[in-house]
Structure formats: C-alpha cells, structure tokens
Amino acid sequence: MSGFEDRKKGEEGKFAFDAELRFKATARRDKLLGQWVGKTFLGKTDSEAEAFGQEVVRANFERPGDDDVVEFILRSVEGTGADFSEHRLRHKMEELMREAERQISEG
C-alpha cells in the first residue's frame, strides 16, 4: 500500500505544480496582452501600458476562463476606432500564452 500512496502523492504534487505553472503563465500572458493592446491600440506610453497590463491581470480574476479578459479589453478598445476584433484578440492570446509558457520555463 505504501507504493500506491507514494504514487498518489507524486501525482498530487505534479498536479499542483502544473496548476501553479498554468496560473503563472496565464498571468504573464495577460500582462503581455495588456501591454500589447495598450501600446498598439490605445496609444499608451510604456509605463501606462505596463499599468494597463496589470489591470488585465486583475480582470482575469472576475470569473473562470478567458471571457472576462476578452470583455475587459474589448470594452477598453471600444470607441477608439482601432481595427480590432475578438478573433484577433483571441489569436493574440494564444500566441502570447506560448510566449508566456516559454518565458516561465526559461526562468
């Protein structure tokens, strides 16, 4: 029974580790996304785009999934006349998730 318990604890540890990495990567992605939107579509300075990135990270705590981030950003860009769509945003989110995962794995 000890081997089973050890294996169970190992799996639980891996699950927790993977969940933590996913959380960190998502937060990094959201920050990068906010900086990109801030600079590219909202005309923010570097420091303003950095602050906007933090707002996007906080927006992701409203509810599970990415819809809260998408809605926050779409509201932020609305009325600016920017050539921006939900499809473009979600595509960029996927791209930046890969970048965030790479950054996290490189430490």
N, CA, C and O atoms as CSV, one atom per row, in Angstrom:
chain,resi,resn,atom,element,x,y,z
A,1,MET,N,N,0.827,-1.201,0.000
A,1,MET,CA,C,0.000,0.000,0.000
A,1,MET,C,C,0.868,1.262,0.000
A,1,MET,O,O,0.428,2.308,-0.475
A,2,SER,N,N,2.067,1.180,0.513
A,2,SER,CA,C,2.953,2.336,0.574
A,2,SER,C,C,3.303,2.841,-0.820
A,2,SER,O,O,3.357,4.051,-1.040
A,3,GLY,N,N,3.543,1.933,-1.766
A,3,GLY,CA,C,3.854,2.334,-3.132
A,3,GLY,C,C,2.712,3.094,-3.774
A,3,GLY,O,O,2.929,4.066,-4.497
A,4,PHE,N,N,1.494,2.648,-3.508
A,4,PHE,CA,C,0.320,3.325,-4.043
A,4,PHE,C,C,0.200,4.729,-3.466
A,4,PHE,O,O,-0.079,5.684,-4.191
A,5,GLU,N,N,0.409,4.849,-2.174
A,5,GLU,CA,C,0.318,6.169,-1.519
A,5,GLU,C,C,1.407,7.106,-2.035
A,5,GLU,O,O,1.159,8.291,-2.261
A,6,ASP,N,N,2.614,6.571,-2.221
A,6,ASP,CA,C,3.706,7.392,-2.753
A,6,ASP,C,C,3.371,7.884,-4.154
A,6,ASP,O,O,3.594,9.048,-4.489
A,7,ARG,N,N,2.834,6.983,-4.961
A,7,ARG,CA,C,2.462,7.349,-6.323
A,7,ARG,C,C,1.356,8.396,-6.325
A,7,ARG,O,O,1.377,9.337,-7.118
A,8,LYS,N,N,0.379,8.218,-5.417
A,8,LYS,CA,C,-0.729,9.167,-5.297
A,8,LYS,C,C,-0.206,10.549,-4.903
A,8,LYS,O,O,-0.614,11.557,-5.481
A,9,LYS,N,N,0.687,10.595,-3.932
A,9,LYS,CA,C,1.262,11.875,-3.503
A,9,LYS,C,C,2.070,12.515,-4.624
A,9,LYS,O,O,2.050,13.734,-4.797
A,10,GLY,N,N,2.777,11.689,-5.379
A,10,GLY,CA,C,3.541,12.207,-6.512
A,10,GLY,C,C,2.646,12.824,-7.565
A,10,GLY,O,O,2.950,13.886,-8.109
A,11,GLU,N,N,1.536,12.151,-7.853
A,11,GLU,CA,C,0.576,12.677,-8.835
A,11,GLU,C,C,-0.066,13.968,-8.334
A,11,GLU,O,O,-0.259,14.910,-9.103
A,12,GLU,N,N,-0.392,14.008,-7.056
A,12,GLU,CA,C,-0.981,15.224,-6.490
A,12,GLU,C,C,0.011,16.378,-6.555
A,12,GLU,O,O,-0.362,17.511,-6.860
A,13,GLY,N,N,1.269,16.085,-6.268
A,13,GLY,CA,C,2.302,17.113,-6.345
A,13,GLY,C,C,2.477,17.633,-7.759
A,13,GLY,O,O,2.633,18.838,-7.963
A,14,LYS,N,N,2.455,16.737,-8.742
A,14,LYS,CA,C,2.586,17.135,-10.134
A,14,LYS,C,C,1.387,17.976,-10.559
A,14,LYS,O,O,1.543,18.973,-11.264
A,15,PHE,N,N,0.202,17.578,-10.135
A,15,PHE,CA,C,-0.997,18.349,-10.460
A,15,PHE,C,C,-0.888,19.766,-9.904
A,15,PHE,O,O,-1.188,20.734,-10.603
A,16,ALA,N,N,-0.462,19.888,-8.657
A,16,ALA,CA,C,-0.327,21.202,-8.027
A,16,ALA,C,C,0.738,22.040,-8.743
A,16,ALA,O,O,0.551,23.234,-8.973
A,17,PHE,N,N,1.840,21.406,-9.087
A,17,PHE,CA,C,2.914,22.096,-9.793
A,17,PHE,C,C,2.425,22.583,-11.154
A,17,PHE,O,O,2.665,23.734,-11.518
A,18,ASP,N,N,1.747,21.724,-11.906
A,18,ASP,CA,C,1.217,22.094,-13.218
A,18,ASP,C,C,0.195,23.221,-13.114
A,18,ASP,O,O,0.174,24.126,-13.949
A,19,ALA,N,N,-0.653,23.162,-12.086
A,19,ALA,CA,C,-1.661,24.213,-11.883
A,19,ALA,C,C,-0.984,25.551,-11.583
A,19,ALA,O,O,-1.426,26.597,-12.058
A,20,GLU,N,N,0.079,25.512,-10.800
A,20,GLU,CA,C,0.811,26.744,-10.478
A,20,GLU,C,C,1.464,27.323,-11.727
A,20,GLU,O,O,1.426,28.534,-11.945
A,21,LEU,N,N,2.061,26.463,-12.547
A,21,LEU,CA,C,2.670,26.934,-13.797
A,21,LEU,C,C,1.627,27.525,-14.740
A,21,LEU,O,O,1.873,28.547,-15.380
A,22,ARG,N,N,0.466,26.885,-14.824
A,22,ARG,CA,C,-0.623,27.385,-15.671
A,22,ARG,C,C,-1.078,28.764,-15.184
A,22,ARG,O,O,-1.319,29.664,-15.989
A,23,PHE,N,N,-1.194,28.922,-13.857
A,23,PHE,CA,C,-1.601,30.203,-13.276
A,23,PHE,C,C,-0.577,31.287,-13.615
A,23,PHE,O,O,-0.940,32.383,-14.041
A,24,LYS,N,N,0.698,30.972,-13.423
A,24,LYS,CA,C,1.761,31.948,-13.705
A,24,LYS,C,C,1.804,32.314,-15.185
A,24,LYS,O,O,1.960,33.483,-15.539
A,25,ALA,N,N,1.665,31.312,-16.042
A,25,ALA,CA,C,1.693,31.570,-17.483
A,25,ALA,C,C,0.505,32.418,-17.906
A,25,ALA,O,O,0.647,33.307,-18.746
A,26,THR,N,N,-0.659,32.156,-17.340
A,26,THR,CA,C,-1.847,32.935,-17.686
A,26,THR,C,C,-1.684,34.381,-17.236
A,26,THR,O,O,-2.031,35.303,-17.975
A,27,ALA,N,N,-1.165,34.586,-16.043
A,27,ALA,CA,C,-0.937,35.950,-15.552
A,27,ALA,C,C,0.087,36.666,-16.432
A,27,ALA,O,O,-0.088,37.839,-16.762
A,28,ARG,N,N,1.143,35.969,-16.806
A,28,ARG,CA,C,2.161,36.563,-17.690
A,28,ARG,C,C,1.542,36.892,-19.045
A,28,ARG,O,O,1.779,37.967,-19.595
A,29,ARG,N,N,0.747,35.966,-19.584
A,29,ARG,CA,C,0.078,36.204,-20.861
A,29,ARG,C,C,-0.803,37.441,-20.792
A,29,ARG,O,O,-0.780,38.279,-21.693
A,30,ASP,N,N,-1.579,37.552,-19.724
A,30,ASP,CA,C,-2.489,38.680,-19.584
A,30,ASP,C,C,-1.731,40.002,-19.496
A,30,ASP,O,O,-2.162,41.012,-20.054
A,31,LYS,N,N,-0.604,39.989,-18.794
A,31,LYS,CA,C,0.219,41.194,-18.686
A,31,LYS,C,C,0.762,41.578,-20.060
A,31,LYS,O,O,0.683,42.740,-20.458
A,32,LEU,N,N,1.317,40.599,-20.790
A,32,LEU,CA,C,1.832,40.861,-22.134
A,32,LEU,C,C,0.727,41.338,-23.067
A,32,LEU,O,O,0.937,42.234,-23.884
A,33,LEU,N,N,-0.442,40.740,-22.941
A,33,LEU,CA,C,-1.587,41.116,-23.761
A,33,LEU,C,C,-1.992,42.562,-23.491
A,33,LEU,O,O,-2.228,43.332,-24.421
A,34,GLY,N,N,-2.068,42.917,-22.236
A,34,GLY,CA,C,-2.429,44.285,-21.882
A,34,GLY,C,C,-1.410,45.293,-22.383
A,34,GLY,O,O,-1.776,46.376,-22.840
A,35,GLN,N,N,-0.134,44.942,-22.301
A,35,GLN,CA,C,0.897,45.844,-22.808
A,35,GLN,C,C,0.768,46.014,-24.322
A,35,GLN,O,O,0.896,47.123,-24.841
A,36,TRP,N,N,0.515,44.911,-25.022
A,36,TRP,CA,C,0.358,44.970,-26.469
A,36,TRP,C,C,-0.848,45.829,-26.854
A,36,TRP,O,O,-0.745,46.701,-27.716
A,37,VAL,N,N,-1.974,45.581,-26.221
A,37,VAL,CA,C,-3.183,46.369,-26.525
A,37,VAL,C,C,-2.963,47.832,-26.168
A,37,VAL,O,O,-3.322,48.729,-26.932
A,38,GLY,N,N,-2.371,48.064,-25.004
A,38,GLY,CA,C,-2.139,49.438,-24.560
A,38,GLY,C,C,-1.292,50.238,-25.533
A,38,GLY,O,O,-1.628,51.372,-25.875
A,39,LYS,N,N,-0.203,49.649,-25.972
A,39,LYS,CA,C,0.697,50.356,-26.897
A,39,LYS,C,C,0.132,50.420,-28.313
A,39,LYS,O,O,0.158,51.471,-28.954
A,40,THR,N,N,-0.372,49.296,-28.791
A,40,THR,CA,C,-0.771,49.184,-30.194
A,40,THR,C,C,-2.096,49.863,-30.503
A,40,THR,O,O,-2.251,50.458,-31.570
A,41,PHE,N,N,-3.045,49.784,-29.594
A,41,PHE,CA,C,-4.397,50.256,-29.904
A,41,PHE,C,C,-4.863,51.429,-29.052
A,41,PHE,O,O,-5.764,52.168,-29.451
A,42,LEU,N,N,-4.263,51.603,-27.896
A,42,LEU,CA,C,-4.725,52.676,-27.015
A,42,LEU,C,C,-3.734,53.832,-26.932
A,42,LEU,O,O,-4.012,54.836,-26.276
A,43,GLY,N,N,-2.584,53.703,-27.585
A,43,GLY,CA,C,-1.601,54.789,-27.619
A,43,GLY,C,C,-0.967,55.103,-26.276
A,43,GLY,O,O,-0.591,56.247,-26.021
A,44,LYS,N,N,-0.845,54.108,-25.421
A,44,LYS,CA,C,-0.279,54.324,-24.090
A,44,LYS,C,C,1.244,54.328,-24.140
A,44,LYS,O,O,1.851,53.684,-24.996
A,45,THR,N,N,1.848,55.052,-23.221
A,45,THR,CA,C,3.300,55.030,-23.065
A,45,THR,C,C,3.705,53.680,-22.467
A,45,THR,O,O,2.845,52.891,-22.073
A,46,ASP,N,N,4.987,53.420,-22.400
A,46,ASP,CA,C,5.457,52.159,-21.827
A,46,ASP,C,C,4.950,51.957,-20.403
A,46,ASP,O,O,4.468,50.876,-20.063
A,47,SER,N,N,5.056,52.985,-19.574
A,47,SER,CA,C,4.617,52.839,-18.181
A,47,SER,C,C,3.096,52.717,-18.081
A,47,SER,O,O,2.591,51.982,-17.233
A,48,GLU,N,N,2.370,53.423,-18.932
A,48,GLU,CA,C,0.913,53.300,-18.953
A,48,GLU,C,C,0.492,51.916,-19.446
A,48,GLU,O,O,-0.453,51.324,-18.926
A,49,ALA,N,N,1.204,51.408,-20.454
A,49,ALA,CA,C,0.907,50.070,-20.976
A,49,ALA,C,C,1.211,49.011,-19.919
A,49,ALA,O,O,0.496,48.014,-19.817
A,50,GLU,N,N,2.253,49.219,-19.142
A,50,GLU,CA,C,2.587,48.302,-18.040
A,50,GLU,C,C,1.445,48.282,-17.022
A,50,GLU,O,O,1.033,47.217,-16.562
A,51,ALA,N,N,0.943,49.455,-16.678
A,51,ALA,CA,C,-0.175,49.545,-15.730
A,51,ALA,C,C,-1.438,48.910,-16.317
A,51,ALA,O,O,-2.182,48.236,-15.604
A,52,PHE,N,N,-1.676,49.118,-17.593
A,52,PHE,CA,C,-2.835,48.507,-18.246
A,52,PHE,C,C,-2.703,46.988,-18.229
A,52,PHE,O,O,-3.692,46.279,-18.046
A,53,GLY,N,N,-1.484,46.488,-18.421
A,53,GLY,CA,C,-1.241,45.049,-18.337
A,53,GLY,C,C,-1.638,44.497,-16.983
A,53,GLY,O,O,-2.213,43.412,-16.898
A,54,GLN,N,N,-1.339,45.232,-15.924
A,54,GLN,CA,C,-1.724,44.802,-14.571
A,54,GLN,C,C,-3.242,44.823,-14.404
A,54,GLN,O,O,-3.802,43.980,-13.704
A,55,GLU,N,N,-3.906,45.782,-15.043
A,55,GLU,CA,C,-5.371,45.816,-14.993
A,55,GLU,C,C,-5.957,44.578,-15.667
A,55,GLU,O,O,-6.937,44.007,-15.189
A,56,VAL,N,N,-5.354,44.169,-16.777
A,56,VAL,CA,C,-5.825,42.978,-17.486
A,56,VAL,C,C,-5.643,41.741,-16.609
A,56,VAL,O,O,-6.518,40.877,-16.561
A,57,VAL,N,N,-4.513,41.658,-15.919
A,57,VAL,CA,C,-4.278,40.531,-15.000
A,57,VAL,C,C,-5.376,40.492,-13.943
A,57,VAL,O,O,-5.925,39.427,-13.660
A,58,ARG,N,N,-5.698,41.637,-13.363
A,58,ARG,CA,C,-6.751,41.692,-12.334
A,58,ARG,C,C,-8.123,41.348,-12.908
A,58,ARG,O,O,-8.949,40.736,-12.231
A,59,ALA,N,N,-8.360,41.741,-14.148
A,59,ALA,CA,C,-9.655,41.454,-14.782
A,59,ALA,C,C,-9.884,39.956,-14.899
A,59,ALA,O,O,-11.030,39.507,-14.911
A,60,ASN,N,N,-8.824,39.185,-14.984
A,60,ASN,CA,C,-8.961,37.737,-15.145
A,60,ASN,C,C,-9.397,37.045,-13.862
A,60,ASN,O,O,-9.677,35.847,-13.884
A,61,PHE,N,N,-9.461,37.749,-12.767
A,61,PHE,CA,C,-9.908,37.156,-11.507
A,61,PHE,C,C,-11.417,37.269,-11.304
A,61,PHE,O,O,-11.949,36.785,-10.305
A,62,GLU,N,N,-12.107,37.907,-12.251
A,62,GLU,CA,C,-13.555,38.106,-12.114
A,62,GLU,C,C,-14.318,36.797,-12.165
A,62,GLU,O,O,-15.244,36.582,-11.383
A,63,ARG,N,N,-13.926,35.907,-13.101
A,63,ARG,CA,C,-14.594,34.604,-13.215
A,63,ARG,C,C,-13.670,33.651,-13.975
A,63,ARG,O,O,-12.736,34.096,-14.642
A,64,PRO,N,N,-13.918,32.374,-13.880
A,64,PRO,CA,C,-13.047,31.396,-14.547
A,64,PRO,C,C,-13.057,31.564,-16.065
A,64,PRO,O,O,-14.045,32.011,-16.649
A,65,GLY,N,N,-11.953,31.202,-16.684
A,65,GLY,CA,C,-11.850,31.272,-18.136
A,65,GLY,C,C,-11.308,32.603,-18.608
A,65,GLY,O,O,-10.908,33.452,-17.811
A,66,ASP,N,N,-11.302,32.768,-19.911
A,66,ASP,CA,C,-10.722,33.964,-20.514
A,66,ASP,C,C,-11.738,35.016,-20.921
A,66,ASP,O,O,-11.356,36.111,-21.334
A,67,ASP,N,N,-13.016,34.710,-20.814
A,67,ASP,CA,C,-14.038,35.647,-21.285
A,67,ASP,C,C,-13.988,36.986,-20.560
A,67,ASP,O,O,-14.264,38.024,-21.162
A,68,ASP,N,N,-13.640,36.977,-19.276
A,68,ASP,CA,C,-13.566,38.238,-18.544
A,68,ASP,C,C,-12.462,39.132,-19.100
A,68,ASP,O,O,-12.627,40.350,-19.170
A,69,VAL,N,N,-11.342,38.538,-19.493
A,69,VAL,CA,C,-10.243,39.301,-20.087
A,69,VAL,C,C,-10.662,39.845,-21.452
A,69,VAL,O,O,-10.436,41.016,-21.758
A,70,VAL,N,N,-11.262,38.999,-22.253
A,70,VAL,CA,C,-11.706,39.413,-23.583
A,70,VAL,C,C,-12.687,40.575,-23.469
A,70,VAL,O,O,-12.550,41.573,-24.176
A,71,GLU,N,N,-13.663,40.453,-22.594
A,71,GLU,CA,C,-14.659,41.514,-22.430
A,71,GLU,C,C,-14.023,42.806,-21.936
A,71,GLU,O,O,-14.365,43.887,-22.417
A,72,PHE,N,N,-13.100,42.707,-20.983
A,72,PHE,CA,C,-12.421,43.893,-20.445
A,72,PHE,C,C,-11.664,44.624,-21.548
A,72,PHE,O,O,-11.754,45.846,-21.667
A,73,ILE,N,N,-10.928,43.881,-22.342
A,73,ILE,CA,C,-10.130,44.505,-23.395
A,73,ILE,C,C,-11.031,45.074,-24.489
A,73,ILE,O,O,-10.794,46.183,-24.968
A,74,LEU,N,N,-12.051,44.335,-24.887
A,74,LEU,CA,C,-12.959,44.850,-25.923
A,74,LEU,C,C,-13.633,46.142,-25.468
A,74,LEU,O,O,-13.800,47.069,-26.260
A,75,ARG,N,N,-14.021,46.204,-24.191
A,75,ARG,CA,C,-14.605,47.448,-23.654
A,75,ARG,C,C,-13.579,48.576,-23.682
A,75,ARG,O,O,-13.916,49.723,-23.975
A,76,SER,N,N,-12.331,48.246,-23.376
A,76,SER,CA,C,-11.275,49.257,-23.330
A,76,SER,C,C,-10.973,49.831,-24.710
A,76,SER,O,O,-10.652,51.013,-24.827
A,77,VAL,N,N,-11.069,49.025,-25.739
A,77,VAL,CA,C,-10.740,49.448,-27.104
A,77,VAL,C,C,-11.950,50.055,-27.814
A,77,VAL,O,O,-11.807,50.797,-28.785
A,78,GLU,N,N,-13.135,49.730,-27.317
A,78,GLU,CA,C,-14.373,50.211,-27.933
A,78,GLU,C,C,-14.358,51.733,-28.056
A,78,GLU,O,O,-13.995,52.444,-27.119
A,79,GLY,N,N,-14.755,52.210,-29.213
A,79,GLY,CA,C,-14.857,53.652,-29.417
A,79,GLY,C,C,-13.554,54.322,-29.812
A,79,GLY,O,O,-13.529,55.536,-30.013
A,80,THR,N,N,-12.464,53.560,-29.931
A,80,THR,CA,C,-11.185,54.161,-30.309
A,80,THR,C,C,-10.992,54.206,-31.808
A,80,THR,O,O,-10.097,54.893,-32.302
A,81,GLY,N,N,-11.835,53.471,-32.544
A,81,GLY,CA,C,-11.680,53.405,-33.985
A,81,GLY,C,C,-10.588,52.439,-34.425
A,81,GLY,O,O,-10.257,52.364,-35.608
A,82,ALA,N,N,-10.029,51.698,-33.466
A,82,ALA,CA,C,-8.956,50.748,-33.772
A,82,ALA,C,C,-9.501,49.576,-34.585
A,82,ALA,O,O,-10.643,49.155,-34.402
A,83,ASP,N,N,-8.675,49.064,-35.476
A,83,ASP,CA,C,-9.014,47.883,-36.258
A,83,ASP,C,C,-8.768,46.667,-35.368
A,83,ASP,O,O,-7.680,46.092,-35.361
A,84,PHE,N,N,-9.785,46.298,-34.634
A,84,PHE,CA,C,-9.629,45.298,-33.576
A,84,PHE,C,C,-10.865,44.422,-33.541
A,84,PHE,O,O,-11.982,44.906,-33.723
A,85,SER,N,N,-10.667,43.127,-33.307
A,85,SER,CA,C,-11.799,42.215,-33.235
A,85,SER,C,C,-11.551,41.173,-32.155
A,85,SER,O,O,-10.420,40.977,-31.710
A,86,GLU,N,N,-12.612,40.516,-31.748
A,86,GLU,CA,C,-12.475,39.445,-30.762
A,86,GLU,C,C,-11.608,38.317,-31.332
A,86,GLU,O,O,-10.793,37.731,-30.619
A,87,HIS,N,N,-11.791,38.021,-32.611
A,87,HIS,CA,C,-10.994,36.969,-33.243
A,87,HIS,C,C,-9.498,37.303,-33.171
A,87,HIS,O,O,-8.683,36.453,-32.814
A,88,ARG,N,N,-9.154,38.525,-33.507
A,88,ARG,CA,C,-7.748,38.954,-33.443
A,88,ARG,C,C,-7.224,38.872,-32.020
A,88,ARG,O,O,-6.094,38.442,-31.789
A,89,LEU,N,N,-8.045,39.285,-31.072
A,89,LEU,CA,C,-7.654,39.251,-29.666
A,89,LEU,C,C,-7.397,37.820,-29.197
A,89,LEU,O,O,-6.375,37.549,-28.567
A,90,ARG,N,N,-8.297,36.922,-29.494
A,90,ARG,CA,C,-8.118,35.527,-29.059
A,90,ARG,C,C,-6.913,34.874,-29.740
A,90,ARG,O,O,-6.223,34.059,-29.128
A,91,HIS,N,N,-6.661,35.222,-30.979
A,91,HIS,CA,C,-5.476,34.709,-31.667
A,91,HIS,C,C,-4.208,35.202,-30.964
A,91,HIS,O,O,-3.274,34.430,-30.747
A,92,LYS,N,N,-4.182,36.474,-30.613
A,92,LYS,CA,C,-3.019,37.045,-29.916
A,92,LYS,C,C,-2.870,36.412,-28.535
A,92,LYS,O,O,-1.751,36.199,-28.070
A,93,MET,N,N,-3.983,36.112,-27.880
A,93,MET,CA,C,-3.931,35.454,-26.561
A,93,MET,C,C,-3.235,34.092,-26.676
A,93,MET,O,O,-2.414,33.739,-25.831
A,94,GLU,N,N,-3.564,33.340,-27.713
A,94,GLU,CA,C,-2.925,32.034,-27.913
A,94,GLU,C,C,-1.428,32.198,-28.161
A,94,GLU,O,O,-0.611,31.464,-27.605
A,95,GLU,N,N,-1.084,33.155,-28.992
A,95,GLU,CA,C,0.322,33.423,-29.305
A,95,GLU,C,C,1.092,33.821,-28.040
A,95,GLU,O,O,2.190,33.327,-27.785
A,96,LEU,N,N,0.500,34.714,-27.262
A,96,LEU,CA,C,1.173,35.184,-26.050
A,96,LEU,C,C,1.200,34.133,-24.953
A,96,LEU,O,O,2.078,34.176,-24.092
A,97,MET,N,N,0.265,33.190,-24.958
A,97,MET,CA,C,0.320,32.098,-23.988
A,97,MET,C,C,1.553,31.241,-24.256
A,97,MET,O,O,2.257,30.844,-23.328
A,98,ARG,N,N,1.805,30.963,-25.525
A,98,ARG,CA,C,3.016,30.197,-25.863
A,98,ARG,C,C,4.270,30.959,-25.430
A,98,ARG,O,O,5.208,30.366,-24.895
A,99,GLU,N,N,4.283,32.266,-25.662
A,99,GLU,CA,C,5.415,33.097,-25.253
A,99,GLU,C,C,5.564,33.104,-23.732
A,99,GLU,O,O,6.675,32.984,-23.215
A,100,ALA,N,N,4.458,33.242,-23.023
A,100,ALA,CA,C,4.499,33.257,-21.558
A,100,ALA,C,C,5.000,31.918,-21.021
A,100,ALA,O,O,5.809,31.892,-20.093
A,101,GLU,N,N,4.534,30.814,-21.588
A,101,GLU,CA,C,4.995,29.495,-21.158
A,101,GLU,C,C,6.489,29.338,-21.403
A,101,GLU,O,O,7.204,28.759,-20.585
A,102,ARG,N,N,6.957,29.860,-22.536
A,102,ARG,CA,C,8.392,29.809,-22.834
A,102,ARG,C,C,9.181,30.616,-21.814
A,102,ARG,O,O,10.196,30.150,-21.297
A,103,GLN,N,N,8.714,31.824,-21.525
A,103,GLN,CA,C,9.402,32.684,-20.554
A,103,GLN,C,C,9.456,32.027,-19.174
A,103,GLN,O,O,10.483,32.074,-18.497
A,104,ILE,N,N,8.350,31.417,-18.765
A,104,ILE,CA,C,8.299,30.775,-17.443
A,104,ILE,C,C,9.242,29.582,-17.408
A,104,ILE,O,O,9.948,29.380,-16.420
A,105,SER,N,N,9.261,28.792,-18.471
A,105,SER,CA,C,10.109,27.603,-18.475
A,105,SER,C,C,11.590,27.961,-18.494
A,105,SER,O,O,12.420,27.196,-18.002
A,106,GLU,N,N,11.926,29.110,-19.054
A,106,GLU,CA,C,13.324,29.551,-19.083
A,106,GLU,C,C,13.731,30.212,-17.777
A,106,GLU,O,O,14.913,30.450,-17.526
A,107,GLY,N,N,12.734,30.505,-16.949
A,107,GLY,CA,C,13.016,31.070,-15.628
A,107,GLY,C,C,13.301,32.491,-15.696
A,107,GLY,O,O,13.558,33.119,-14.669
